[in-house]
Amino acid sequence: MKHTLTLFAAVILALPSCNKSDNSAGKPAGGLKIAYVTNGIDPFWNNAAAGVRAAEKQFGVSCEVLMPPKGIVDQKRMVETLLAQGIQGIAISPIDAKNQIDLINDAASHTNVVTHDSDAPDSKRLCFIGMDNYKAGRAAGKLVKEAVPNGGQVMLFVGRLEQLNVQQRRQGVIDELLDRPVQSPASMNFDAAGKPLTGGKFTVLDTRTDNFDYSRAKSNAEDAVNSNPDMVCMVGLFAYNIPACKEALKEAGKLGKIQMVSFDEQDSTLAGIEEGQVFGTISQQPYKYGFESVRVLTALAKGDKSVIPAGGFIEVPIVEIRKGNVQKFREDLKKLQSAGQ
């Protein structure tokens, strides 16, 4: 619990720089005002916020970054408040797309709405900005195959399974590990959690969820390590999952004995790759999520609809990070973060 409170406090302290909506960055008074709404509080979103700040400066707009601490209820309240304030565009990462269609459609009837990170394809959002999560999941599965070429038992860890991006990402990992054919996004079948899945050289033991509770993420990792002596790899689908796994493995004296594959670029994960404790990670480039969201919403607010591509998908390419390129990635990331300050 101490770990949870410490990390939570650290993120909260960072929020004032992510929630400004004044003209301090050289934005003209009375200019365009838009909003960037995340799906929770996590260091992952600080990189996206850096992209927002850089785009604010480049395009001369004001963008409020909002991080809901309590899920759907807070996200809904934030969107309703923004609409009441007459916001001129909203980028939102839906927490539960199927159950938030009405919210997104209502917002879309009042202002320009795009989704980022996680999509709501059945809503009236204008486009989705993010990675191809299924393809990224398969890329993570390939990292697992590189890490443990002889196969074995694998456990997946994630915050929650309600999000469409998580469902697609998880399915990509499973399909790759079990040597299944590539699925079409339009007709994708999702394996239910709660039972082992076996195919080829691998068995996916289960998917452990934590609902953004960092202490639970660690306890999930501890339980997996203690209950599965033959487990060969731990896969974290959210940014904080592998740092939690690292702590659990270290305390169990098994750090370096069980492979880890991650998503995103938390410092602990990147340090683990440099030290040989984590095999690799898939970066979504969240900085670009923030930057592209501001770019698109600014253009739309000015009446330029050409920024919406055919198909409504602006793909942000993934970056596969291994020991060979992690140092350069960290250097480039610091430059991007500095650009957003």
C-alpha positions as CSV (number, residue, x, y, z in Angstrom):
1,M,0.0,0.0,0.0
2,K,2.9,2.3,0.7
3,H,4.1,1.9,-2.9
4,T,0.6,2.8,-4.1
5,L,0.4,6.0,-2.1
6,T,3.9,7.1,-2.9
7,L,3.4,6.6,-6.7
8,F,-0.1,8.2,-6.6
9,A,1.2,11.2,-4.7
10,A,4.1,11.6,-7.2
11,V,1.6,11.6,-10.1
12,I,-0.7,14.0,-8.3
13,L,2.2,16.4,-7.7
14,A,2.8,16.4,-11.5
15,L,-0.7,17.2,-12.4
16,P,-0.7,21.1,-12.0
17,S,1.7,21.3,-15.0
18,C,-0.7,19.0,-17.0
19,N,-3.9,20.8,-16.1
20,K,-3.2,24.4,-17.0
21,S,-5.6,26.1,-19.4
22,D,-4.2,29.7,-19.2
23,N,-2.1,31.6,-21.7
24,S,1.2,31.1,-19.9
25,A,2.8,29.2,-22.9
26,G,2.3,32.1,-25.3
27,K,-1.2,31.2,-26.3
28,P,-3.4,34.1,-27.3
29,A,-6.1,35.2,-24.9
30,G,-9.5,34.2,-26.1
31,G,-8.0,31.6,-28.4
32,L,-9.2,28.0,-29.0
33,K,-9.6,25.8,-26.0
34,I,-9.7,22.1,-26.2
35,A,-9.3,19.2,-23.8
36,Y,-7.4,15.9,-23.5
37,V,-9.1,13.3,-21.3
38,T,-7.2,10.2,-20.2
39,N,-8.6,6.9,-18.8
40,G,-6.9,7.2,-15.4
41,I,-3.8,8.5,-13.5
42,D,-0.6,6.9,-14.5
43,P,3.0,8.0,-15.4
44,F,2.2,6.8,-19.0
45,W,0.0,9.8,-19.4
46,N,2.7,12.3,-18.4
47,N,4.4,11.5,-21.7
48,A,1.2,12.1,-23.6
49,A,0.8,15.4,-21.7
50,A,4.2,16.5,-22.8
51,G,3.0,16.0,-26.4
52,V,0.0,18.1,-25.6
53,R,2.1,20.9,-24.3
54,A,4.5,20.9,-27.3
55,A,1.5,21.0,-29.6
56,E,-0.1,23.9,-27.6
57,K,3.0,26.0,-28.3
58,Q,3.2,25.0,-32.0
59,F,-0.5,25.5,-32.8
60,G,-1.3,28.4,-30.4
61,V,-4.1,26.8,-28.5
62,S,-5.0,26.0,-24.9
63,C,-5.5,22.4,-23.9
64,E,-6.6,21.2,-20.6
65,V,-5.3,17.7,-19.6
66,L,-7.7,15.8,-17.3
67,M,-6.9,12.5,-15.6
68,P,-9.9,10.8,-13.9
69,P,-8.8,9.1,-10.7
70,K,-11.9,7.0,-10.2
71,G,-12.7,5.7,-13.6
72,I,-15.9,6.1,-15.6
73,V,-17.8,8.2,-13.1
74,D,-15.0,10.8,-13.0
75,Q,-14.5,10.7,-16.7
76,K,-18.2,11.3,-17.3
77,R,-18.3,14.2,-14.9
78,M,-15.2,15.7,-16.6
79,V,-16.7,15.5,-20.1
80,E,-20.0,17.0,-18.9
81,T,-18.2,19.9,-17.2
82,L,-16.2,20.6,-20.4
83,L,-19.3,20.7,-22.5
84,A,-20.9,23.1,-20.1
85,Q,-17.9,25.3,-20.4
86,G,-18.2,25.4,-24.2
87,I,-15.0,23.5,-24.9
88,Q,-14.1,23.5,-28.7
89,G,-12.9,19.9,-28.9
90,I,-12.3,16.8,-26.8
91,A,-9.9,13.9,-27.2
92,I,-10.9,11.1,-24.9
93,S,-9.6,7.6,-24.1
94,P,-12.8,5.6,-23.3
95,I,-12.7,3.4,-20.3
96,D,-15.6,1.2,-21.4
97,A,-16.4,1.9,-25.0
98,K,-19.6,-0.1,-25.2
99,N,-21.1,1.6,-22.2
100,Q,-19.9,5.1,-23.0
101,I,-21.4,5.5,-26.5
102,D,-24.2,7.7,-25.3
103,L,-21.7,10.0,-23.5
104,I,-19.4,10.2,-26.5
105,N,-22.3,10.8,-28.9
106,D,-23.7,13.5,-26.7
107,A,-20.3,15.2,-26.6
108,A,-20.0,14.8,-30.4
109,S,-23.3,16.6,-30.8
110,H,-21.9,19.7,-29.1
111,T,-18.2,19.7,-30.1
112,N,-15.5,17.9,-32.1
113,V,-14.6,14.6,-30.5
114,V,-11.8,12.2,-31.2
115,T,-10.7,9.1,-29.3
116,H,-7.1,8.3,-28.5
117,D,-5.3,5.3,-27.0
118,S,-8.5,3.3,-26.8
119,D,-11.3,3.6,-29.4
120,A,-15.1,3.6,-29.4
121,P,-15.7,2.7,-33.1
122,D,-19.5,2.5,-32.7
123,S,-19.7,6.1,-31.5
124,K,-19.8,9.3,-33.4
125,R,-16.2,10.2,-32.7
126,L,-14.5,11.7,-35.7
127,C,-11.4,9.6,-35.7
128,F,-9.2,7.4,-33.5
129,I,-5.6,8.3,-32.7
130,G,-3.4,5.5,-31.5
131,M,-1.6,2.3,-32.3
132,D,-3.0,-0.9,-33.8
133,N,-3.4,-2.7,-30.5
134,Y,-3.9,-6.2,-32.0
135,K,-0.7,-5.8,-34.1
136,A,1.1,-4.4,-31.1
137,G,0.0,-7.4,-29.0
138,R,1.4,-9.8,-31.6
139,A,4.6,-7.8,-31.6
140,A,4.8,-8.3,-27.8
141,G,4.1,-12.0,-28.4
142,K,7.1,-12.2,-30.7
143,L,9.3,-10.6,-28.0
144,V,8.2,-13.4,-25.7
145,K,9.1,-16.0,-28.3
146,E,12.6,-14.4,-28.6
147,A,13.0,-14.3,-24.8
148,V,11.9,-18.0,-24.3
149,P,12.3,-19.8,-27.6
150,N,11.6,-23.1,-26.0
151,G,8.2,-22.0,-24.9
152,G,6.5,-22.6,-21.6
153,Q,4.0,-21.0,-19.2
154,V,3.2,-17.3,-19.5
155,M,1.1,-15.0,-17.3
156,L,-0.5,-11.8,-18.5
157,F,-1.1,-8.8,-16.3
158,V,-3.3,-5.7,-17.0
159,G,-5.3,-3.0,-15.2
160,R,-8.7,-3.9,-16.6
161,L,-10.3,-5.8,-19.5
162,E,-13.2,-3.5,-20.3
163,Q,-11.2,-1.3,-22.6
164,L,-11.3,-2.2,-26.3
165,N,-7.6,-1.5,-26.7
166,V,-6.7,-3.9,-23.9
167,Q,-8.9,-6.6,-25.4
168,Q,-7.2,-6.3,-28.7
169,R,-3.7,-6.1,-27.2
170,R,-4.3,-9.1,-25.1
171,Q,-5.7,-11.1,-28.0
172,G,-2.7,-10.2,-30.1
173,V,-0.3,-11.6,-27.5
174,I,-2.4,-14.8,-27.1
175,D,-2.8,-15.4,-30.9
176,E,0.9,-14.9,-31.5
177,L,2.0,-17.2,-28.7
178,L,-0.5,-20.0,-29.7
179,D,0.5,-19.7,-33.3
180,R,-2.9,-18.7,-34.5
181,P,-3.6,-16.9,-37.8
182,V,-4.0,-13.1,-37.8
183,Q,-7.5,-12.0,-37.1
184,S,-9.5,-9.3,-38.8
185,P,-10.4,-6.3,-36.6
186,A,-13.9,-6.4,-38.0
187,S,-14.6,-10.0,-36.8
188,M,-12.2,-10.5,-33.9
189,N,-12.9,-13.3,-31.4
190,F,-11.7,-12.7,-27.8
191,D,-10.7,-15.5,-25.5
192,A,-12.3,-15.3,-22.1
193,A,-10.0,-14.9,-19.1
194,G,-10.0,-17.4,-16.2
195,K,-8.6,-20.6,-17.8
196,P,-5.3,-21.7,-19.4
197,L,-5.0,-21.5,-23.2
198,T,-2.5,-23.8,-24.9
199,G,-1.1,-24.0,-28.4
200,G,2.2,-24.5,-30.0
201,K,5.0,-24.2,-27.4
202,F,3.2,-22.0,-25.0
203,T,0.5,-22.0,-22.4
204,V,-1.1,-18.7,-21.4
205,L,-2.0,-19.4,-17.8
206,D,-4.4,-16.5,-17.2
207,T,-4.8,-12.7,-17.3
208,R,-4.6,-11.0,-13.9
209,T,-6.4,-7.6,-13.5
210,D,-5.8,-4.9,-10.9
211,N,-8.1,-2.0,-11.8
212,F,-5.2,0.5,-11.6
213,D,-4.4,-0.5,-8.0
214,Y,-0.6,-0.6,-7.9
215,S,-0.5,-2.6,-4.6
216,R,-2.9,-5.2,-6.2
217,A,-0.7,-5.3,-9.3
218,K,2.2,-6.3,-7.1
219,S,0.2,-8.8,-5.2
220,N,-1.0,-10.3,-8.5
221,A,2.6,-10.7,-9.5
222,E,3.6,-12.2,-6.2
223,D,0.8,-14.7,-6.3
224,A,1.7,-15.7,-9.9
225,V,5.4,-16.3,-9.0
226,N,4.5,-18.3,-5.9
227,S,1.7,-20.4,-7.5
228,N,3.4,-21.2,-10.8
229,P,6.9,-22.6,-10.3
230,D,7.1,-23.5,-14.0
231,M,6.2,-20.0,-15.3
232,V,8.8,-18.7,-17.8
233,C,7.6,-15.3,-18.7
234,M,5.4,-12.4,-17.3
235,V,3.8,-10.0,-19.8
236,G,2.6,-6.6,-18.6
237,L,0.0,-5.0,-20.8
238,F,-0.1,-1.7,-18.9
239,A,2.9,0.5,-18.1
240,Y,3.1,-0.2,-14.4
241,N,2.6,-4.0,-14.6
242,I,6.2,-5.0,-15.3
243,P,7.7,-2.6,-12.6
244,A,5.3,-4.5,-10.2
245,C,6.5,-7.8,-11.5
246,K,10.1,-6.7,-11.1
247,E,9.5,-6.0,-7.4
248,A,7.8,-9.3,-6.9
249,L,10.6,-11.2,-8.6
250,K,13.3,-9.4,-6.7
251,E,11.7,-10.1,-3.4
252,A,11.3,-13.8,-4.4
253,G,14.9,-14.0,-5.4
254,K,13.9,-14.9,-9.0
255,L,14.9,-11.7,-10.8
256,G,16.6,-12.7,-14.0
257,K,15.2,-16.3,-13.7
258,I,11.8,-15.5,-15.2
259,Q,11.6,-13.4,-18.4
260,M,9.5,-10.2,-18.6
261,V,8.0,-8.4,-21.6
262,S,6.3,-5.1,-21.2
263,F,4.3,-2.3,-22.8
264,D,5.3,1.3,-22.6
265,E,8.3,3.1,-21.2
266,Q,8.3,3.5,-17.4
267,D,11.8,4.2,-16.1
268,S,11.8,1.0,-14.1
269,T,11.1,-1.0,-17.3
270,L,13.7,0.8,-19.4
271,A,16.3,0.4,-16.6
272,G,15.4,-3.3,-16.4
273,I,16.0,-3.7,-20.1
274,E,19.4,-2.0,-19.8
275,E,20.3,-4.3,-16.9
276,G,19.1,-7.5,-18.6
277,Q,16.2,-8.1,-16.2
278,V,13.4,-7.2,-18.8
279,F,13.7,-8.6,-22.3
280,G,11.9,-5.8,-24.1
281,T,8.9,-3.5,-24.3
282,I,6.5,-2.2,-26.9
283,S,6.2,1.6,-26.8
284,Q,3.0,3.2,-28.0
285,Q,4.7,6.6,-28.3
286,P,2.1,8.3,-26.1
287,Y,3.8,11.7,-26.7
288,K,2.4,11.4,-30.2
289,Y,-1.0,10.6,-28.9
290,G,-1.1,14.0,-27.1
291,F,0.5,15.9,-30.0
292,E,-1.7,14.5,-32.7
293,S,-4.8,14.9,-30.7
294,V,-4.1,18.6,-30.3
295,R,-3.1,19.0,-34.0
296,V,-6.3,17.3,-35.2
297,L,-8.7,19.1,-32.8
298,T,-7.1,22.5,-33.6
299,A,-7.6,22.0,-37.3
300,L,-11.2,20.8,-36.8
301,A,-12.0,23.8,-34.6
302,K,-10.8,26.0,-37.5
303,G,-13.1,24.1,-40.0
304,D,-10.4,22.0,-41.6
305,K,-11.8,18.5,-41.9
306,S,-9.0,17.3,-44.2
307,V,-7.1,16.1,-41.0
308,I,-9.6,13.2,-40.7
309,P,-8.2,10.3,-42.9
310,A,-10.4,7.9,-44.8
311,G,-11.3,5.1,-42.3
312,G,-11.0,7.5,-39.3
313,F,-7.7,6.0,-38.0
314,I,-4.5,7.9,-37.4
315,E,-2.0,5.2,-36.6
316,V,0.9,5.9,-34.3
317,P,3.5,3.3,-35.1
318,I,4.9,1.2,-32.3
319,V,8.6,1.0,-31.3
320,E,10.1,-2.3,-30.2
321,I,12.7,-1.6,-27.5
322,R,15.4,-4.2,-26.6
323,K,18.7,-3.9,-25.0
324,G,20.3,-2.8,-28.3
325,N,18.3,0.4,-28.7
326,V,17.1,1.2,-25.2
327,Q,19.8,3.8,-24.5
328,K,19.0,5.8,-27.6
329,F,15.2,5.5,-26.9
330,R,15.7,6.9,-23.4
331,E,17.8,9.8,-24.8
332,D,15.1,10.6,-27.5
333,L,12.3,10.4,-24.9
334,K,14.1,12.9,-22.6
335,K,14.3,15.3,-25.6
336,L,10.6,14.9,-26.3
337,Q,9.7,15.5,-22.6
338,S,11.8,18.6,-22.5
339,A,10.0,19.9,-25.6
340,G,6.7,19.7,-23.8
341,Q,7.8,21.7,-20.7
